[in-house]
Amino acid sequence: MNIGDIVISTKGRDKGRVYLVYSSIDENFVLLVNGESRKIDNPKKKRIKHIVVVGKLSPDSKHNLLDSDIKKICKSYQIDGGQNA
């Protein structure tokens, strides 16, 4: 799991939500953001085994991301028609 990966949660009450991997804690946990309910200043801690990678950011676009940028990226990967709850 790398910083900048686009992932979907497969377990928990956030199942089906799209996130961006913001940071790696260790081999089991990462910090996720989506620019909406989980912003950069309050990332979600999630086990790696409970997420699936669906895309990656280009190395150039990983720097200086704002919550609004992350929100647009995550919305472009939604597979349930925008009803991401």
N, C-alpha and C positions, 0 to 999 in steps of 0.2 A: 504494500500500500504506500503510495507516494503522495506528497503534498501536491495539490492541484488536480487530483483524481476526482471525477464526478461519480458519486455513488448513490445507490438507492438502499434505504433501510429495509431489511427483510424480517425483522422481529421487533416486538415492542409496540407501544401505542402510536409510534411514529411510522409504522410499517407503510411502505409505499412512497414515503417522502424522499425528495431529491436533495442531496447535500453536496458540498464541496469539502474535500479534506483540507483542513486549514493547518493542522499540525499533527505530529506523531508523538505520542507519550512514551510508548514502549512497543514491544512486539505484539501486544494484545489489544491496545487501545489507541484510538485517534480522536482528535477534536474536529467536529464538523460544524459548518456554518451554512446557512441558506439565504442570508440577507433579509429575511422576513421575521420569522419567529426565533431564529438563532442567528444573532448578529456577531460581528467580529469581537465585540467586547463581552459576549456571553456565549461561547461555543458549547456544543453538546459533546459530552464524552460518550463514546460508543465502542463496543467490542468489534474488532475487525471481522470476526466470524458472523456478525449480524448485519453486514453490508455487502453489496455487490457493486463492482466497478462497471460503469456504463459508458464512461468517456474520460478524456484527459484534456487539460488545458495546455495550450502551447507554452513552451518555456518563457516566451516573451510576455505573455499576458498574465503571468503569475504575480508580478510585482505591482505594488500600489493599487490593489483592488479595493474598491469601496463596497459597502453593503448593497448599494443599488446595482453595481456591476454583477455581484454574486447572485442577486435576486434574478436578474435577466438570464444569466447562465443557467441557473437551476430551473427556471420556468421553461427554457427551451428543451430540457430533457424530460419534462413531465410526460408520462404515458397514459394518464387517466383523465385527460381532457381538462386539466386544471383544477379538478376537485381533489386537492392534495390535503387530506385531513386525516 
